[in-house]
Amino acid sequence: MTVKTLSTHSPVPAAPPSLLTERDLCARLRLSPAHVQGMRRKGTGPQFVRIGKAVRYPEVAVSDWLAALSAQR
């Protein structure tokens, strides 16, 4: 029996992280944009990235942040 192996010459590109807009985050958390903006200014909200003037929230950062809030209780 002969076993063939797949070529690994070209790496598979990693999937880009899924990013949420501020509007997406507000809808998911059922919070107002002003509240989310306040958390961002105070540093109490989920981690975010700026792409030019746009603010985006990596989904994994939002999940981690929510898990940390749950762990505090």
N, C-alpha and C positions, 0 to 999 in steps of 0.2 A: 504494500500500500504506500503510495506516494503522497506526502503532505506538501501543499503549496503554501507559501507565506505571502502575505500582501506586501507590496513595496511601500516603504515608509519614506520615500525620497521627498515628497512634498507634504509638509505639515498641514494639518487641517486647521484653518483659521478658527480662533475662538469666537463664539457668538458675542456680539457687542452687548454690554449691559443694558437692561431695559430701564429706560429713564421716564419718570413721571413729570409732567408739568405741574406748576403750582395749582392749576385748576383741577388736574387729576387727583392730586393729593387732597385738596379741599373736599372733593366729592367722595373720595375713599374714606376720609376721616370724619366727614360731615362737620367740617369747621369752616368758618368764614375766611376769606383771603386775608383780612386784617389780622386775624388770630395767627394764621400760619406765618405771615410776614413778621409779626411780633416775636414768635418763637425763633424765627431765623435770626432776627436782630439780637435777641438775648442769648442765642446759642443753646436753647433748650429743645429745639426740634431735631428732626433727623438731619444727617449730613446731606449736603447739597453740593452741586457743582455749578459753576457759571460757564456758559458757553457764549462768549461775547456779553451781551446784556441779559441773555436768557438764563433763568434759574431752572435747574433740573434736579430731581431727586432720584438717585438710583433705587430701584425697588428693593434690592438687598439691604440698603441702608435703612429704608423705611421699616422693613421687617425686623431688622436688628433693633432699631429704636423702640418699636412696639414691644418686642420681647423683653427689652431692658425695663420698660415701664411696668410690664406685668410682673417681672421678677422683684421689683421694688415693693410690691404690695404684700 
